[in-house]
Amino acid sequence: MALIGRLHPVLIHFPIALVIVAAAAEIAATVTDEERWRSAAVANVRAGAAFAVIAAIAGWLLVPALGIETTSLLRWHRWLGTGGAAVTLVAAFATYGGEGLSPLELWIYRIALFAAGALVAVAGHLGGLLVWGADFLRL
């Protein structure tokens, strides 16, 4: 279990990138009305959801493996990351509607996708603060 936890820093970059790329592709799909962008968004959010769940599990296993003290910052990081993984799953499952998405499925998917993008971005930033400290990007 400790080994799985130690993979968290490697795994976590995949869902962050995939979910943000999915959101960008969905914006392009909405603006251009081209199906290829929606296909790219759907592929990315589905892969992002799989990696998000694996990375979240690894993150929960990392803290006990390293014996890290649970701080307020760590709690926020954990729960925003877990929430991000859950909402990414909602977005991914909303895309399995068969031949095209109904208007309701499309809105559930979009809301979940953009919420997931925000959650993984904030959780990722908090993870960066945990690892690198608040002064890392100070100019």
C-alpha positions as CSV (number, residue, x, y, z in Angstrom):
1,M,0.0,0.0,0.0
2,A,2.9,2.4,0.7
3,L,4.2,1.9,-2.8
4,I,0.8,2.9,-4.3
5,G,0.7,6.0,-2.1
6,R,4.2,7.0,-3.2
7,L,3.0,6.9,-6.8
8,H,0.6,9.8,-6.1
9,P,3.0,12.6,-7.2
10,V,3.5,10.8,-10.5
11,L,-0.1,9.9,-11.1
12,I,-1.8,13.2,-10.2
13,H,-0.5,15.1,-13.2
14,F,-2.5,13.0,-15.6
15,P,-6.0,13.8,-14.3
16,I,-5.1,17.5,-13.9
17,A,-4.0,17.8,-17.5
18,L,-6.7,15.6,-18.9
19,V,-9.6,17.3,-17.2
20,I,-8.3,20.8,-18.1
21,V,-7.8,19.7,-21.7
22,A,-11.3,18.2,-21.7
23,A,-12.7,21.5,-20.5
24,A,-10.8,23.5,-23.2
25,A,-12.0,21.1,-25.9
26,E,-15.6,21.4,-24.6
27,I,-15.3,25.2,-24.9
28,A,-14.1,24.7,-28.5
29,A,-16.9,22.3,-29.2
30,T,-19.5,24.8,-27.9
31,V,-18.0,27.8,-29.8
32,T,-17.4,26.0,-33.1
33,D,-20.2,23.4,-33.0
34,E,-17.7,20.9,-34.4
35,E,-18.2,17.3,-33.1
36,R,-14.5,16.5,-33.2
37,W,-13.9,18.9,-30.3
38,R,-16.6,17.1,-28.3
39,S,-15.1,13.8,-29.1
40,A,-11.7,15.0,-27.8
41,A,-13.4,16.4,-24.7
42,V,-15.2,13.1,-24.0
43,A,-12.1,11.0,-24.5
44,N,-10.1,13.3,-22.2
45,V,-12.7,13.4,-19.4
46,R,-13.1,9.6,-19.4
47,A,-9.4,9.0,-19.2
48,G,-9.1,11.8,-16.6
49,A,-11.8,10.2,-14.5
50,A,-10.0,6.9,-14.4
51,F,-6.7,8.6,-13.5
52,A,-8.4,10.8,-10.9
53,V,-9.8,7.9,-9.0
54,I,-6.5,6.1,-9.0
55,A,-4.6,9.3,-8.0
56,A,-7.0,10.1,-5.2
57,I,-6.7,6.6,-3.8
58,A,-2.9,6.9,-4.0
59,G,-3.0,10.3,-2.3
60,W,-5.1,8.9,0.6
61,L,-2.5,6.1,1.0
62,L,0.5,8.5,0.8
63,V,-0.1,10.3,4.1
64,P,0.0,7.3,6.4
65,A,2.9,5.8,4.4
66,L,5.0,8.9,5.1
67,G,3.7,9.6,8.6
68,I,2.7,13.2,7.6
69,E,0.8,15.3,10.1
70,T,-2.7,16.1,8.9
71,T,-2.9,19.9,8.7
72,S,-5.8,22.1,7.6
73,L,-4.1,22.6,4.2
74,L,-3.7,18.8,3.8
75,R,-7.4,18.3,4.7
76,W,-8.5,20.9,2.1
77,H,-6.2,19.3,-0.5
78,R,-7.6,15.8,0.2
79,W,-11.2,16.7,0.1
80,L,-11.1,19.0,-2.9
81,G,-9.1,16.4,-4.7
82,T,-11.6,13.6,-3.7
83,G,-14.4,15.9,-4.7
84,G,-12.7,16.7,-8.0
85,A,-12.3,12.9,-8.7
86,A,-16.0,12.3,-7.9
87,V,-17.3,15.2,-10.1
88,T,-15.0,14.1,-12.9
89,L,-16.7,10.6,-12.7
90,V,-20.1,12.3,-12.9
91,A,-18.9,14.2,-16.1
92,A,-17.5,11.0,-17.6
93,F,-20.6,8.9,-16.8
94,A,-22.8,11.6,-18.3
95,T,-21.1,11.0,-21.7
96,Y,-22.3,7.4,-21.9
97,G,-25.8,8.4,-23.1
98,G,-25.6,6.4,-26.3
99,E,-26.2,8.2,-29.6
100,G,-25.5,11.8,-28.7
101,L,-26.3,13.5,-25.5
102,S,-29.8,14.7,-24.5
103,P,-29.9,18.4,-23.6
104,L,-30.1,17.4,-19.9
105,E,-27.2,15.0,-20.2
106,L,-25.2,17.7,-22.0
107,W,-25.8,20.3,-19.2
108,I,-25.0,17.8,-16.5
109,Y,-21.8,16.9,-18.3
110,R,-20.8,20.5,-18.9
111,I,-21.5,21.6,-15.3
112,A,-19.7,18.6,-13.9
113,L,-16.7,19.0,-16.3
114,F,-16.2,22.7,-15.5
115,A,-16.6,22.1,-11.8
116,A,-14.1,19.2,-12.0
117,G,-11.7,21.5,-13.8
118,A,-11.9,24.1,-11.1
119,L,-11.7,21.5,-8.3
120,V,-8.6,19.7,-9.7
121,A,-6.9,23.0,-10.4
122,V,-7.4,24.3,-6.8
123,A,-6.6,20.9,-5.3
124,G,-3.4,20.7,-7.5
125,H,-2.4,24.2,-6.3
126,L,-2.9,23.2,-2.7
127,G,-0.8,20.1,-3.3
128,G,1.9,22.3,-4.8
129,L,1.8,24.4,-1.6
130,L,2.2,21.3,0.5
131,V,5.2,20.1,-1.4
132,W,6.9,23.4,-2.4
133,G,5.7,25.9,0.2
134,A,3.9,29.3,-0.3
135,D,7.1,31.1,-1.3
136,F,8.0,28.9,-4.3
137,L,6.5,31.1,-7.0
138,R,7.2,34.4,-5.2
139,L,8.8,36.9,-7.6
